[in-house]
């Protein structure tokens, strides 16, 4: 038995390392420039605050940490992205093992995720969606630990509050998971008619709120700019009556479409789709609340507001889907006949990087083809003709100015969009097209 466990753990480790290496190397070798969202995060990171014009601060903090370690090395930010993905996989594996108490089923639950393109093809770009992944899976893991224990562990509550806060500071949509977890505990408390409420449940909420205070102060001081940006992205202001029907239908169809490879892999594993849903089953109840309820809440949001739910917003929502489906069909899984499933997994595992490489090499008008280094060299040359001081600030949009901030050796601080008052406060400046660089 110990040998079996060791073999499964070794297979899982090989899978994790293979995923990390492949998805770090492929974009490093095929992209000329970092993607838009990564450059944007690095621009914000050069001038860290408790929030930015589009998002809360976490997605800028982690790239900045890597910049301080590795500098302007593109591979480091592809590696950062895969570290986040792999941490998410590790906690999915840990949760699955607590649900199944079976390492092989736990491994399969993680391998299934490679069929969802959120966890391979799109992960080369470190952004707010990728930034949520580890915190989403960790929050689900500690929610299960609290939910499943007879005696609540204070440490688990603190960790849930902490990682829940960091997840929310990655992207506000993290609240859909947190709200689903709260609903789960409320349902459990009232359904079980617990006579004595355990106030340890509130520890997570207290830790969560305390950690959010600096960001909430920043929000108030900056007229809730990130909230306004998020609402604009939904198209809420231009919505009409038909949007309350059209966008929810589009949302449902897109979710079904992106999950087709996942369903195919499940079908290769499960020969007969027989199941019985018993919501008195504590494990099934938990998996339903952390998998299905967040998606239903997004659907309800679209129905009520008529807003458009962008596909990439759903990136972390399917992390525990493998566990849910394996748990529902566990009695139909024939572990002695895994070959079709493994063939399907291997096919998809290598198909994604091959397709990514093909698109990256053959399409030449993408953001990742932007000559950021070349432009930075030209700007540096022009600056050196007029000044002996280093460039220490840059103004402009996050893409053009962000690329200069990243590629210039002096790593100038991005201080926002071009503004005459900001320019007037500089001792020296040089403006080229849409950006200005300067010394202050």
C-alpha positions in Angstrom: 0.0 0.0 0.0 2.9 2.4 0.8 4.5 1.6 -2.5 1.2 2.4 -4.3 0.8 5.7 -2.5 4.4 6.6 -3.3 3.9 5.8 -7.0 0.8 7.9 -7.2 2.5 10.8 -5.4 5.4 10.5 -7.8 3.1 10.5 -10.8 1.4 13.6 -9.5 4.8 15.3 -9.0 5.9 14.4 -12.5 2.6 15.8 -13.9 3.0 19.1 -11.9 6.7 19.5 -13.0 5.9 18.7 -16.6 3.0 21.2 -16.7 5.2 23.9 -15.1 8.2 23.3 -17.4 6.2 23.0 -20.6 4.1 26.0 -20.0 7.1 28.1 -18.9 9.2 27.1 -21.9 6.6 27.3 -24.7 5.7 31.0 -24.4 9.3 31.9 -23.5 10.5 30.4 -26.8 7.6 31.5 -29.0 6.7 35.0 -27.7 8.8 38.1 -28.5 7.1 40.2 -25.8 5.2 39.6 -22.6 1.3 39.6 -22.9 -0.8 42.7 -22.3 -2.0 41.9 -18.8 1.4 40.9 -17.5 2.9 44.2 -18.8 0.0 46.0 -17.2 0.6 44.3 -13.8 4.3 45.1 -14.0 3.5 48.8 -14.7 1.3 48.9 -11.6 3.9 47.0 -9.7 6.5 49.7 -10.4 4.4 52.0 -8.3 2.6 49.8 -5.8 -0.5 51.1 -4.2 -3.6 49.4 -2.5 -5.4 49.5 -5.7 -5.3 50.6 -9.4 -7.7 52.0 -12.0 -8.8 48.5 -13.1 -8.2 46.0 -10.3 -7.2 45.5 -6.6 -3.5 45.2 -5.8 -2.6 41.5 -5.5 -2.1 40.8 -9.2 0.5 43.6 -9.3 2.3 42.7 -6.1 3.4 39.2 -7.1 5.0 40.2 -10.5 6.8 43.0 -8.7 8.3 40.6 -6.2 9.5 38.5 -9.2 10.9 41.7 -10.9 12.9 42.5 -7.8 14.4 39.0 -8.0 14.8 38.3 -11.7 14.5 41.7 -13.4 13.3 42.0 -17.0 13.5 38.3 -17.8 10.4 37.2 -19.6 10.6 33.6 -18.6 10.3 34.5 -14.9 6.7 35.8 -15.4 5.7 32.7 -17.4 7.1 30.7 -14.5 5.2 32.8 -12.0 2.0 32.1 -13.8 2.7 28.4 -13.7 3.6 28.4 -10.1 0.2 29.8 -9.4 -1.5 27.2 -11.5 0.5 24.3 -9.9 -0.2 25.5 -6.4 -3.9 25.4 -7.3 -3.5 21.9 -8.6 -1.7 20.8 -5.4 -4.6 22.0 -3.2 -7.2 20.4 -5.5 -5.2 17.1 -5.1 -5.1 17.6 -1.3 -8.9 18.3 -1.2 -9.7 15.3 -3.4 -7.7 13.0 -1.2 -9.7 14.2 1.8 -12.9 13.6 -0.1 -12.0 10.2 -1.6 -9.3 8.9 0.7 -8.1 7.4 -2.6 -4.9 8.8 -4.2 -5.7 7.4 -7.7 -9.1 9.1 -7.8 -7.5 12.3 -6.4 -4.9 12.2 -9.2 -7.6 11.7 -11.9 -9.6 14.7 -10.4 -6.6 16.9 -11.2 -5.7 15.4 -14.5 -9.2 16.1 -15.7 -8.4 19.9 -15.3 -6.0 19.7 -18.2 -9.0 19.4 -20.5 -10.2 22.9 -19.5 -8.2 25.5 -21.4 -8.3 27.9 -18.5 -5.6 25.8 -16.9 -3.2 25.5 -19.8 -3.7 27.6 -23.0 -4.5 30.8 -21.2 -2.1 30.5 -18.3 0.9 32.0 -20.1 -0.5 35.4 -19.3 -0.2 36.3 -15.7 -3.3 38.3 -14.9 -6.0 38.8 -12.3 -7.7 35.5 -13.4 -4.6 33.4 -13.0 -3.8 35.3 -9.8 -7.0 34.0 -8.2 -6.3 30.3 -8.9 -4.2 29.2 -5.8 -6.2 31.3 -3.4 -9.5 29.9 -4.8 -8.3 26.3 -4.3 -6.8 27.0 -0.9 -10.0 28.7 0.3 -12.1 25.7 -0.8 -9.6 23.4 0.9 -9.8 25.2 4.3 -13.6 25.6 3.9 -13.8 21.8 3.7 -11.5 21.4 6.7 -13.8 23.6 8.8 -17.0 22.1 7.4 -15.8 18.6 8.0 -14.4 18.9 11.5 -16.5 18.3 14.7 -14.3 20.7 16.6 -13.4 23.9 14.6 -9.7 24.6 14.3 -8.9 28.3 14.8 -5.8 28.0 12.5 -8.0 26.8 9.6 -10.4 29.7 10.2 -7.5 32.2 10.1 -6.1 30.7 7.0 -9.5 30.8 5.3 -9.9 34.4 6.1 -6.3 35.3 5.0 -6.4 33.5 1.6 -10.0 34.6 1.0 -8.8 38.2 1.4 -5.8 37.8 -0.9 -8.1 36.1 -3.4 -10.6 39.0 -3.2 -7.6 41.5 -3.6 -6.7 39.6 -6.8 -10.2 40.1 -8.3 -13.5 41.1 -6.9 -15.3 38.2 -8.5 -13.7 36.0 -5.8 -16.7 37.1 -3.8 -18.9 34.6 -5.6 -16.9 31.8 -4.1 -16.9 33.4 -0.6 -20.6 34.1 -0.7 -21.2 30.4 -1.7 -19.1 29.3 1.2 -21.1 31.5 3.6 -24.4 30.1 2.1 -23.0 26.6 2.7 -22.3 27.2 6.4 -25.7 29.0 6.9 -27.5 26.1 5.2 -25.7 23.6 7.4 -26.3 25.6 10.6 -30.0 26.1 10.0 -30.7 22.7 8.4 -29.0 20.8 11.2 -30.7 23.2 13.7 -27.5 23.7 15.7 -28.5 24.8 19.1 -25.3 26.5 20.1 -23.6 28.6 17.5 -19.8 28.3 17.4 -18.4 31.8 17.2 -15.1 30.5 15.7 -17.0 30.6 12.4 -16.7 34.4 12.6 -12.9 34.4 12.9 -12.6 34.0 9.1 -14.8 36.9 8.5 -12.9 39.1 11.0 -9.5 38.2 9.4 -11.0 38.9 6.0 -12.3 42.3 6.9 -9.2 43.4 8.7 -7.0 42.6 5.7 -9.3 44.5 3.4 -9.3 47.7 5.4 -6.3 49.4 3.6 -7.9 48.6 0.2 -11.3 49.9 1.3 -9.6 53.2 2.4 -7.9 53.4 -0.9 -11.2 52.7 -2.7 -12.9 55.5 -0.8 -10.1 58.0 -1.6 -10.1 57.1 -5.3 -13.9 57.3 -5.9 -14.3 53.5 -6.2 -12.6 53.5 -9.6 -12.1 49.8 -9.7 -15.7 49.1 -9.1 -16.7 51.6 -11.8 -14.3 49.9 -14.2 -15.8 46.4 -13.5 -19.3 47.6 -14.1 -18.3 49.2 -17.4 -16.8 45.9 -18.5 -20.1 44.2 -18.1 -21.8 46.6 -20.5 -24.4 47.3 -17.8 -24.9 50.9 -18.8 -26.0 50.1 -22.3 -28.1 47.0 -21.5 -31.7 46.7 -22.6 -34.6 44.3 -21.9 -33.4 41.6 -24.4 -29.9 41.5 -22.7 -31.5 39.9 -19.7 -32.3 36.9 -21.9 -29.6 37.1 -24.5 -26.5 37.3 -22.3 -27.5 34.5 -19.9 -28.1 32.2 -22.8 -24.7 33.1 -24.3 -23.2 32.6 -20.9 -24.7 29.1 -20.6 -23.7 28.1 -24.2 -20.1 29.3 -23.7 -19.7 27.3 -20.5 -21.0 24.1 -22.2 -18.7 24.7 -25.1 -15.5 25.2 -23.1 -16.3 22.1 -21.0 -16.8 19.7 -24.0 -13.2 18.3 -23.7 -13.8 17.8 -20.0 -17.0 15.9 -20.6 -15.3 13.8 -23.3 -12.5 12.8 -20.8 -15.2 12.0 -18.1 -17.0 9.9 -20.6 -13.8 7.9 -21.4 -13.5 7.2 -17.7 -17.2 6.5 -16.9 -18.8 3.9 -19.1 -22.3 4.2 -17.7 -23.6 7.6 -16.6 -25.6 6.3 -13.6 -25.7 8.5 -10.5 -27.8 9.2 -7.5 -27.7 12.7 -5.9 -28.2 12.5 -2.2 -27.8 16.0 -0.6 -27.8 14.4 2.8 -24.3 13.3 1.8 -22.1 15.9 3.4 -19.4 15.6 0.8 -21.8 16.0 -2.1 -23.4 19.0 -0.4 -20.0 20.7 0.0 -19.0 20.0 -3.6 -22.3 21.3 -4.9 -21.9 24.6 -3.0 -18.3 25.3 -4.1 -18.8 24.2 -7.7 -22.3 24.9 -8.8 -23.5 27.7 -6.6 -20.8 30.2 -7.8 -21.7 29.5 -11.4 -25.4 29.8 -10.7 -24.8 33.2 -8.9 -23.0 34.4 -12.0 -25.9 33.3 -14.2 -28.4 35.0 -11.8 -26.3 38.2 -12.0 -26.5 38.2 -15.8 -30.3 37.5 -15.7 -31.1 40.3 -13.1 -28.7 43.0 -14.5 -28.6 42.1 -18.2 -24.8 42.2 -18.0 -22.4 40.3 -20.2 -20.2 37.7 -18.4 -16.9 37.5 -20.1 -15.6 34.0 -20.6 -12.2 34.5 -18.9 -13.9 35.7 -15.8 -14.8 32.1 -15.1 -11.2 30.9 -14.9 -11.1 29.8 -11.3 -14.7 28.5 -11.1 -14.0 25.0 -12.5 -11.0 24.1 -10.3 -13.0 21.5 -8.3 -15.1 20.2 -11.2 -12.9 17.1 -11.5 -13.6 16.2 -7.8 -17.3 16.8 -8.2 -17.7 14.6 -11.3 -15.5 11.8 -10.0 -17.5 11.9 -6.7 -20.9 11.7 -8.5 -19.8 8.9 -10.8 -17.3 7.2 -8.5 -19.2 3.9 -8.5 -19.0 3.8 -12.3 -15.3 4.4 -12.6 -13.5 1.3 -13.6 -9.9 1.8 -12.3 -8.7 -1.3 -14.1 -9.6 0.2 -17.5 -7.9 3.6 -17.5 -6.2 3.4 -20.9 -8.8 5.3 -22.9 -8.8 8.1 -20.3 -5.0 8.2 -20.2 -4.8 8.4 -24.0 -7.3 11.2 -24.0 -5.4 13.0 -21.3 -2.1 12.7 -23.0 -3.5 13.9 -26.3 -5.0 17.0 -24.7 -1.9 17.6 -22.5 0.3 17.9 -25.6 -2.2 19.4 -27.9 -2.6 22.6 -26.0 1.1 23.7 -26.1 1.4 22.6 -29.7 -1.6 24.8 -30.7 -0.2 27.6 -28.6 3.1 27.4 -30.3 1.5 27.3 -33.7 -0.6 30.4 -33.0 2.3 32.3 -31.4 4.7 31.6 -34.3 2.3 32.0 -37.3 0.2 35.0 -36.2 2.5 38.0 -36.2 0.2 40.9 -35.2 -0.4 39.9 -31.6 0.5 41.8 -28.4 3.3 39.3 -27.8 4.9 40.3 -31.1 5.2 43.9 -30.0 8.8 45.1 -30.3 9.0 46.4 -26.7 12.7 46.0 -26.3 13.5 47.7 -29.6 11.3 50.7 -28.8 12.9 51.0 -25.3 16.4 51.1 -26.9 15.3 53.9 -29.2 13.7 55.9 -26.4 16.9 55.4 -24.3 19.1 56.6 -27.2 16.9 59.7 -27.8 17.0 60.4 -24.0 20.7 60.1 -23.8 21.1 62.7 -26.5 19.5 65.3 -24.3 20.2 64.3 -20.7 22.8 62.6 -18.4 20.1 61.8 -15.8 18.4 58.5 -15.7 14.8 58.0 -16.8 13.0 57.4 -13.5 9.4 58.0 -14.5 7.1 57.2 -17.4 3.6 58.4 -18.4 1.2 56.9 -20.8 -1.2 53.9 -21.0 -0.3 50.7 -19.3 0.7 49.0 -22.5 3.0 51.5 -24.2 4.4 53.1 -21.0 4.3 49.8 -19.2 6.6 48.2 -21.8 9.1 51.1 -21.3 8.9 50.7 -17.6 9.7 47.0 -17.9 12.4 47.1 -20.7 14.4 50.2 -19.7 17.3 49.3 -17.5 16.5 52.1 -15.1 13.1 50.6 -14.5 11.2 54.0 -14.4 8.1 54.2 -12.3 4.8 54.3 -14.1 2.9 57.3 -12.7 -0.2 57.2 -14.8 -1.5 58.6 -18.0 0.0 61.6 -19.8 -1.1 64.7 -17.9 0.3 68.2 -18.4 0.4 68.9 -14.6 2.5 65.7 -14.1 4.8 66.7 -17.0 5.2 70.2 -15.5 6.5 68.7 -12.2 9.3 66.9 -14.0 12.8 68.4 -14.1 13.3 66.9 -17.6 11.0 65.1 -20.0 10.8 63.6 -23.5 7.5 62.9 -25.1 7.2 60.4 -28.0 3.9 59.6 -29.5 1.7 58.3 -26.7 4.2 58.3 -23.9 6.4 60.6 -22.0 9.6 59.7 -20.1 11.3 61.9 -17.6 13.5 62.6 -14.6 12.1 64.1 -11.4 
